[in-house]
Amino acid sequence: MAASGSGGAGRADNGYGSQQPRRRKGPGALATTYLVIYNVVMTAGWLVIAVGIVRAYLTKGSYHSLYYSIEKPLKFFQTGALLEILHCAFGIVPSSVVLTAFQVMSRVFLTWAVTHSVKEVQNEDSVLLFVVAWTITEIIRYSFYTFSLLNHLPYLIKWARYTLFIVLYPMGVSGELLTIYAALPFVRQAGLYSISLPNKYNFSFDYYTFLILVMISYIPIFPQLYFHMLHQRRKVLSHTEEHKKSE
């Protein structure tokens, strides 16, 4: 359903919004340097994807089939987010390993196990929907982490991180769900990733049913995360306003 957050600013937000950073000692100088480099590279990577989308649109004059123009960098940089799980595991980022792994893997899953594996959905407009949402979100998120680590966070980036998710989160989730839904008939027809009985392991797996369960899981998860992020927005931005008034 989303991406994770990493980079010295604490747990991220399902990729679209944010949670308030935990109050704890920050990473050491070496870890901070690494995290700054990581977040700068990831920001640049998602900027490359954004430029690729715009350039492809201007060249083709249509938003259809733009996925092929950014397929390689999308796969590379979205997969690169797996490092965020290690950041948490090694303690250089104060975030939950389990939650981060869940959020990162959900996007990696959609990138590889759905969009990459089911070629027929790559022309769907829904793919562009979640790619655009992810791209804007990640540019803001990694910029936020970079400037936070450098102790020089512009208010505009902070505001964008805690505000644009209001539109980007539903937009991304809609694109993800529509893409999975579009993949269902092709998965069923091809028996993709499914294991049927009998076999020597006496084990069966129906990928078609699994994807339906994934879609159903959005129902309880999306509202909880969305309203939590709205709460965090009020909390963080109101604190910022109060701080400004006190100066």
VEXDREN-2710 file (C-alpha; in Angstrom, 1 decimal):
% VEXDREN-2710
k/r/px/py/pz
1/MET/0.0/0.0/0.0
2/ALA/2.9/2.3/0.3
3/ALA/6.5/3.1/1.0
4/SER/8.5/3.4/4.1
5/GLY/10.4/6.2/5.5
6/SER/14.1/6.4/6.4
7/GLY/16.7/8.9/7.0
8/GLY/17.1/10.2/10.5
9/ALA/13.6/11.8/10.7
10/GLY/11.9/8.7/12.1
11/ARG/9.2/6.4/10.8
12/ALA/7.5/7.4/7.6
13/ASP/4.0/7.4/6.6
14/ASN/3.0/4.8/4.2
15/GLY/4.8/6.8/1.7
16/TYR/2.1/9.4/1.3
17/GLY/1.9/11.2/4.7
18/SER/4.0/11.1/7.8
19/GLN/4.3/10.3/11.4
20/GLN/5.9/12.5/14.1
21/PRO/9.6/11.6/14.6
22/ARG/10.5/9.9/17.9
23/ARG/12.5/12.0/20.3
24/ARG/15.7/10.2/20.6
25/LYS/19.4/10.7/20.0
26/GLY/20.2/11.0/16.3
27/PRO/22.6/8.9/14.3
28/GLY/26.4/9.4/14.5
29/ALA/28.4/11.4/12.1
30/LEU/29.2/8.5/9.8
31/ALA/25.6/7.2/9.8
32/THR/24.4/10.8/9.2
33/THR/26.8/11.2/6.2
34/TYR/25.6/7.9/4.8
35/LEU/21.9/8.8/5.2
36/VAL/22.4/12.2/3.6
37/ILE/24.0/10.5/0.6
38/TYR/21.3/7.8/0.4
39/ASN/18.5/10.4/0.6
40/VAL/20.1/12.7/-1.9
41/VAL/20.5/9.8/-4.4
42/MET/16.9/8.7/-3.9
43/THR/15.7/12.2/-4.3
44/ALA/17.6/12.5/-7.5
45/GLY/16.4/9.1/-8.7
46/TRP/12.7/10.1/-8.3
47/LEU/13.4/13.4/-9.9
48/VAL/14.7/11.4/-12.9
49/ILE/11.5/9.5/-13.0
50/ALA/9.5/12.7/-12.8
51/VAL/11.5/14.3/-15.7
52/GLY/11.0/11.0/-17.6
53/ILE/7.3/11.2/-17.3
54/VAL/7.0/14.8/-18.3
55/ARG/9.4/14.3/-21.3
56/ALA/7.6/11.2/-22.5
57/TYR/4.3/13.1/-22.3
58/LEU/5.6/16.1/-24.2
59/THR/7.1/13.8/-26.9
60/LYS/4.0/11.6/-27.3
61/GLY/1.4/14.2/-26.6
62/SER/-0.5/11.5/-24.6
63/TYR/-0.3/10.1/-21.1
64/HIS/-1.0/6.6/-22.3
65/SER/1.8/4.0/-22.1
66/LEU/4.2/6.4/-20.3
67/TYR/5.2/3.5/-18.0
68/TYR/7.7/2.2/-20.5
69/SER/9.6/5.5/-20.4
70/ILE/10.3/5.2/-16.7
71/GLU/10.2/1.5/-16.1
72/LYS/13.9/0.9/-15.4
73/PRO/14.5/3.8/-13.0
74/LEU/11.2/3.1/-11.3
75/LYS/12.2/-0.5/-10.6
76/PHE/15.7/0.5/-9.5
77/PHE/14.8/3.2/-7.1
78/GLN/11.7/1.6/-5.7
79/THR/13.7/-1.6/-5.1
80/GLY/16.4/0.6/-3.5
81/ALA/14.0/1.4/-0.8
82/LEU/14.7/-2.1/0.6
83/LEU/17.8/-0.5/2.2
84/GLU/15.4/1.3/4.5
85/ILE/14.6/-2.0/6.2
86/LEU/18.3/-2.4/7.0
87/HIS/18.5/1.1/8.3
88/CYS/15.9/0.2/10.9
89/ALA/17.4/-3.2/11.6
90/PHE/20.8/-1.7/12.3
91/GLY/19.4/1.0/14.4
92/ILE/20.6/4.0/12.4
93/VAL/16.9/5.1/11.9
94/PRO/14.5/5.1/14.8
95/SER/11.7/3.2/13.1
96/SER/9.9/-0.1/13.4
97/VAL/11.6/-2.8/11.3
98/VAL/8.3/-4.7/10.9
99/LEU/6.3/-1.7/9.9
100/THR/9.0/-0.4/7.6
101/ALA/9.4/-3.8/6.0
102/PHE/5.6/-4.1/5.4
103/GLN/5.4/-0.7/3.8
104/VAL/8.4/-1.1/1.6
105/MET/7.6/-4.6/0.5
106/SER/4.0/-3.5/-0.4
107/ARG/5.4/-1.2/-3.1
108/VAL/8.1/-3.6/-4.2
109/PHE/5.4/-6.2/-4.5
110/LEU/3.3/-4.0/-6.7
111/THR/6.3/-3.0/-8.8
112/TRP/7.6/-6.5/-9.5
113/ALA/4.9/-9.1/-8.7
114/VAL/2.0/-7.2/-10.3
115/THR/3.1/-4.5/-12.8
116/HIS/6.3/-6.2/-14.0
117/SER/4.9/-9.7/-14.0
118/VAL/1.6/-9.0/-15.7
119/LYS/2.7/-7.2/-18.9
120/GLU/-0.9/-6.6/-19.9
121/VAL/-1.5/-4.0/-17.2
122/GLN/1.4/-1.8/-18.0
123/ASN/-0.7/0.2/-20.5
124/GLU/-3.4/0.8/-17.9
125/ASP/-3.9/4.4/-16.8
126/SER/-4.0/3.2/-13.2
127/VAL/-0.3/2.5/-13.4
128/LEU/0.4/6.1/-14.2
129/LEU/-1.9/7.1/-11.4
130/PHE/0.1/5.4/-8.7
131/VAL/3.5/6.2/-10.3
132/VAL/2.8/9.9/-10.4
133/ALA/1.6/9.7/-6.7
134/TRP/4.7/7.8/-5.7
135/THR/7.0/10.1/-7.6
136/ILE/5.7/13.3/-6.0
137/THR/5.6/11.7/-2.6
138/GLU/9.1/10.3/-2.7
139/ILE/10.7/13.6/-4.0
140/ILE/9.1/15.4/-1.1
141/ARG/9.9/12.6/1.4
142/TYR/13.5/12.1/0.6
143/SER/14.0/15.9/0.4
144/PHE/12.4/16.2/3.8
145/TYR/14.8/13.6/5.3
146/THR/17.9/15.2/3.6
147/PHE/17.2/18.7/4.9
148/SER/16.2/17.3/8.4
149/LEU/19.5/15.5/8.6
150/LEU/21.3/18.8/7.7
151/ASN/19.3/20.6/10.3
152/HIS/18.0/23.0/7.7
153/LEU/14.4/22.1/6.9
154/PRO/12.6/24.7/4.7
155/TYR/9.0/25.2/5.8
156/LEU/7.7/24.6/2.3
157/ILE/9.0/21.1/2.2
158/LYS/7.7/20.4/5.7
159/TRP/4.3/21.8/4.7
160/ALA/4.3/19.7/1.5
161/ARG/5.2/16.5/3.3
162/TYR/2.3/17.0/5.8
163/THR/-0.2/18.3/3.3
164/LEU/0.0/16.9/-0.2
165/PHE/-0.7/13.3/1.1
166/ILE/-4.3/14.5/1.4
167/VAL/-4.6/14.1/-2.4
168/LEU/-1.6/11.8/-3.1
169/TYR/-2.5/9.0/-0.7
170/PRO/-6.0/8.4/-2.1
171/MET/-4.6/8.9/-5.6
172/GLY/-1.9/6.3/-5.1
173/VAL/-4.1/3.8/-3.4
174/SER/-6.7/4.1/-6.2
175/GLY/-4.1/3.5/-8.8
176/GLU/-2.7/0.5/-6.9
177/LEU/-6.1/-1.1/-6.4
178/LEU/-7.2/-0.5/-10.0
179/THR/-3.9/-2.0/-11.3
180/ILE/-4.3/-5.2/-9.2
181/TYR/-7.9/-5.5/-10.3
182/ALA/-6.9/-5.1/-13.9
183/ALA/-4.3/-7.9/-13.4
184/LEU/-6.7/-10.4/-12.0
185/PRO/-8.1/-12.0/-15.2
186/PHE/-4.6/-12.4/-16.7
187/VAL/-3.3/-13.9/-13.5
188/ARG/-6.2/-16.4/-13.5
189/GLN/-5.9/-17.3/-17.1
190/ALA/-2.1/-17.9/-16.9
191/GLY/-2.1/-19.4/-13.5
192/LEU/0.7/-17.0/-12.6
193/TYR/2.7/-17.9/-9.5
194/SER/0.0/-20.5/-8.5
195/ILE/0.8/-24.0/-7.2
196/SER/-1.8/-26.7/-7.6
197/LEU/-2.1/-30.1/-6.1
198/PRO/-1.0/-32.8/-6.3
199/ASN/2.7/-32.1/-5.8
200/LYS/5.4/-33.6/-3.7
201/TYR/5.2/-30.8/-1.1
202/ASN/1.4/-31.3/-0.7
203/PHE/1.1/-27.5/-0.9
204/SER/-1.1/-25.3/-3.0
205/PHE/-1.2/-21.6/-3.6
206/ASP/-3.6/-19.5/-5.6
207/TYR/-2.1/-16.2/-6.6
208/TYR/-5.4/-14.9/-8.0
209/THR/-7.0/-15.4/-4.5
210/PHE/-4.0/-13.9/-2.8
211/LEU/-4.4/-10.7/-4.9
212/ILE/-8.0/-10.4/-4.0
213/LEU/-7.1/-10.7/-0.3
214/VAL/-4.5/-8.0/-0.8
215/MET/-7.2/-5.7/-2.2
216/ILE/-9.5/-6.5/0.7
217/SER/-6.8/-5.6/3.1
218/TYR/-6.9/-2.0/1.9
219/ILE/-10.4/-1.6/3.4
220/PRO/-9.4/-1.6/7.1
221/ILE/-5.8/-0.3/6.6
222/PHE/-6.4/2.8/4.4
223/PRO/-8.9/4.7/6.6
224/GLN/-6.8/4.1/9.8
225/LEU/-3.6/5.4/8.1
226/TYR/-5.3/8.3/6.4
227/PHE/-6.9/9.7/9.5
228/HIS/-3.8/9.1/11.5
229/MET/-1.9/11.2/9.0
230/LEU/-4.5/13.9/9.2
231/HIS/-4.0/13.9/13.0
232/GLN/-0.2/14.1/12.6
233/ARG/-0.6/17.0/10.2
234/ARG/-2.6/19.1/12.7
235/LYS/-0.1/18.2/15.4
236/VAL/3.0/19.0/13.5
237/LEU/1.9/22.1/11.5
238/SER/0.1/23.6/14.5
239/HIS/3.3/23.2/16.5
240/THR/5.2/24.9/13.8
241/GLU/2.8/27.9/13.8
242/GLU/3.1/28.2/17.5
243/HIS/6.9/28.2/17.3
244/LYS/6.8/30.9/14.7
245/LYS/4.6/33.1/16.9
246/SER/6.8/32.7/19.9
247/GLU/9.9/33.9/18.0
END
